[in-house]
Amino acid sequence: MRIRSDLVGVVHIGGVVLAAGDTVPDGVTVGDHLVAEKVKEADSGSTGRTRRRGSTSRATSDD
């Protein structure tokens, strides 16, 4: 488990100082908000972008 890469600053936990990208040592508990999410893009084929459905074009009238 690693600390999120976008963390600004450091985290002090029980005498251990962790910065962005550091591996959390065994026995140290950190909140989920500090932990990097596992990326499964290679498995799912996702690009990480959401798709938006385009609106249908409507004929406009100047009548």
Summary of the structure (lengths in Angstrom):
residues: 63
radius of gyration: 21.7
end to end distance: 64.3
largest distance: 75.2
contacts: 84
relative contact order: 0.22
helix: 11%
strand: 19%
